[in-house]
């Protein structure tokens, strides 16, 4: 199979690699803020390749943090926008596929082994059943992958693309209801799941809890909120991260019910894997199953944290292989 450029382009980092014999090589992570456009970032990566032994690929597949609805695309949480056909022409690709970043993670799930995931709570995966994927990072990604049996061939996994991170956030406790009311008072007409269940959401949670308690707000970066919570040094940070995990459990449970995800729910993104045992012992799993009479449906469903460093690359490898079969 010919070399292929693959890239996982988020709001914070652009991760690139060359797919060689199905394996990502020459991995490079570029900060999005350092480049004026996606074209510039791809060109910078290719310039790095030119210094080494690898040839420039002529085909490519990119996963982007935003809806893919046509040739012209815009990122949800970053000002970049681009034309797929225009980008391919400018950087010298003869073929370029572009998919949503969580569609790429969805495609990766069948390739993620037990050594690249950590189970949280009870449950077991049912072979051949739909799988849900959710992941807080710069935003909140959501996807579903559904198995389709091919006559005389192996099962094919079909990802469903959507913008599930922007569903309305369902507060459960009085404290969460108060937080949503505070957000409405501060000018938000729509409080989505992504509003609080993402990196910036940790900062917003800390500020909101401080405001509710009459404490002067301290602006913290998301990583600082997580660090203070895990160390236990900041009670507001501890509560903020606990609410973050609990709300993620509620939304993940909604996803499992909607998708009938008896194949499991996988948690991706750059935030949760870094929480370690704090997340494992949080209210995530109790809130995941807390659906009244549907608790018995959810309890057998396994939930996993993806620990694979570049899960989207696995999904892009699947995309490149399937695209090559179609061409």
Beta strands, then each sheet from edge to edge (+ up, - down):
strand 1: 4-9
strand 2: 13-20
strand 3: 23-31
strand 4: 59-64
strand 5: 72-74
strand 6: 81-83
strand 7: 95-100
strand 8: 117-119
strand 9: 131-136
strand 10: 140-148
strand 11: 156-160
strand 12: 265-268
strand 13: 303-306
sheet 1: 3+ 2- 1+ 4+ 7+
sheet 2: 5+ 6-
sheet 3: 8+ 13- 12- 9- 10+ 11-
end
